[in-house]
Amino acid sequence: MDSHQKFHLVGLTNSCRANSYNQMVLNHIRVEFHDLVDLHLFDISKIPFYEDRAEALPFSNEISNLSALIAQSHGLIIASPEYNHSVPARLKNTVDWMSRMPNKPLLKMPVMLISASTGHLGGVRVQYELRRIFEATDSRVMIKPEVFIGKVHEKFSPAGVCTDHETSVLIKNQLQSFVDWMKNYSLNLSCLEENVAHQ
Ligand SMILES: Cc1cc2nc3c(=O)[nH]c(=O)nc-3n(C[C@H](O)[C@H](O)[C@H](O)COP(=O)(O)O)c2cc1C
C-alpha cells in the first residue's frame, strides 16, 4: 500500500447497550480521524449464538457479511467493555464464528485493542483475555501503546463527545501507532514474501 492511502478498518464492540461508551469510543475514532482511517462499524447484535450444527447450514448474512468485510480490510479495532473480568459473550461469540469461517478472516489480521469502563481500571483484564483469544486465531495484536479508559462516564458526554483532553490524546496516539505499525507490518510481510520467493 502506498504511504498516502487510507487504511480500511473494521470496528467491533459488544453492541448490546444503547449509549454504550465503547461504541462512543469507536464513533470518536471514526469521526475525528477520518482523514487517517476509514473505520466501518459493524453491529454484531444480530449474530446468532454459535453452535456446531450451524456450520452445516448456509451461514447467516450477518456472519458472511462480517467475514467478507474483515477479509477485505487492513485491520480491526476492538473497543470492548469488561464483564466480570472477562470478554462479553457477544463479542467472544463473534470471534468464535470468525475463527470457523472457511476464508479465515482473522488470520494474521492486525488488531488494535481499546477498552472503556465505568470502573477505575478501564478494562485491563478484558484486554488480556482478548490477547489470548487472538493468539488462538493467529491474529496480530499491537502490543503498545495500550489504552484503558477508566471512569469513562467522566470522559465522554451523554451525547458521545470526548470531553477529556488527555483521553483524546491517548486515543489519537494509539491510532497513529496502529497505522504506523500496520505500514511496517505490511512492508515486512511483503519483504518476507519476496525473500521466500527468491529462496
Ligand atoms: C454484567 C456486567 C459485568 C461488569 N463487569 C465489569 C468488570 O468486571 N469490570 C469493569 O470494569 N466493569 C464492569 N462492568 C461495568 C461496565 O464497565 C460498564 O457497564 C460499561 O459502561 C460497559 O461498557 P459499555 O458502556 O460500552 O456498554 C460490568 C457491567 C455489566 C453489565
The ligand as a Gaussian input file, in Angstrom:
#p B3LYP/6-31G(d) Opt

LIG

0 1
 C      -22.602000      -7.925000      33.554000
 C      -21.652000      -6.777000      33.796000
 C      -20.421000      -7.038000      34.356000
 C      -19.500000      -5.999000      34.522000
 N      -18.252000      -6.299000      34.983000
 C      -17.296000      -5.331000      34.979000
 C      -15.947000      -5.665000      35.268000
 O      -15.591000      -6.786000      35.525000
 N      -15.031000      -4.672000      35.237000
 C      -15.380000      -3.363000      34.909000
 O      -14.503000      -2.501000      34.863000
 N      -16.657000      -3.033000      34.655000
 C      -17.631000      -3.972000      34.657000
 N      -18.926000      -3.655000      34.354000
 C      -19.289000      -2.251000      34.143000
 C      -19.005000      -1.811000      32.731000
 O      -17.679000      -1.361000      32.654000
 C      -19.931000      -0.669000      32.334000
 O      -21.245000      -1.121000      32.358000
 C      -19.574000      -0.118000      30.959000
 O      -20.320000       1.044000      30.748000
 C      -19.893000      -1.139000      29.866000
 O      -19.450000      -0.686000      28.618000
 P      -20.449000      -0.052000      27.542000
 O      -20.843000       1.297000      28.078000
 O      -19.664000       0.055000      26.283000
 O      -21.642000      -0.950000      27.397000
 C      -19.867000      -4.660000      34.193000
 C      -21.145000      -4.421000      33.658000
 C      -22.015000      -5.452000      33.453000
 C      -23.364000      -5.167000      32.830000

